[in-house]
Amino acid sequence: MSSHPQLDQLIARFQQNGLVRASSLIVTLYGDVIEPRGGTVWLGSLFSLLEPMGINERLVRTSVFRLAKEEWLTAMKVGRRSYYSLTGSGRRRFEKAFKRVYSGAPTAWDGTWLIVLLSQVPVDARKRVREELEWQGFGALAANTLACPRSDRADVTTTLSELGVLEDSIIFETRGQEVLASRAMRLQVRDSWRLDELGEHYRDFIAQFRPLWQSLSERATLDAQECFLVRLLLIHEYRKLVLRDPQLPDELLPADWEGRAARQLCRNLYRLIALPAETYLGRVLETADGPLPEMNEGFYRRFGGLA
């Protein structure tokens, strides 16, 4: 039990589905904690870090083995000890996903849209193409018609080429509009990107972490291990939401969009606990050469800059 009832509630909530979510939590751990400190860690360190989450040694071993099989992690043996780091492909997947988690305010939108028609794509390939484009922020305006404001055409072309459907896809790019978002457009966006459903998830995130933020911000001193546990759960839950979020321009979002409040909360809480957590991590984490290296410069640029 920690000294924070709110933290105990978060851990208990995680444990309700911990067997399924352990591998995902370890990916969060590598992305948020280990990658900025050189990327490699002794397996025994993971046992120590995750034990307070109710993840025992056997489950850590099983999850790490699964992640290695899925080519997220790779192992190095030194004597009887195993050290794990992200693979090259795992690192690329991490960078692509976590860049959205730690980014600053969204860039201004010029009113342009990228539209992709899938009507000529083979039927058996459309589901995969749709899933990949939706992950990049596209929404369905109509059957076989996907659109995205503020999308990089080169990234989309690369995705379609990798999926083998570039020659079967039709791509349009609109010009910037004087009126960026009419009432009809905002209603269409709400339906096409299922904003009501996403907003509900953001409200749940705020309800989980706002009491913890209020409690921690009132304390003169912070427990380093508790800061680590809060940070791990915070980024784990926020990452899942951000990867669902199409990151639409403000002009297309409701005035009271919950995503803004969730981002502000995540940034404030992370800034409060990130560095105290590093004190604990420096004591627990080990590489083959001893303690992990200091955090890289990219770590300090997260959420617009850490104090």
Secondary structure, 3 states (H helix, E strand, C coil): CCCCHHHHHHHHHHHCCHHHHHHHHHHHHHHHHHHHHCCEEEHHHHHHHHHHHCCCHHHHHHHHHHHHHCCCEEEEEECCEEEEEECHHHHHHHHHHHHHHHCCCCCCCCCCEEEEECCCCCHHHHHHHHHHHHHCCCEEEECCEEEEECCCHHHHHHHHHHCCCHHHCEEEECCCCCCCCCHHHHHHHHHHCCHHHHHHHHHHHHHHHHHHHHHHHCCCCCCHHHHHHHHHHHHHHHHHHHHHCCCCCHHHCCCCCHHHHHHHHHHHHHHHHHHHHHHHHHHHCEECCEECCCCCHHHHCHHHCCC
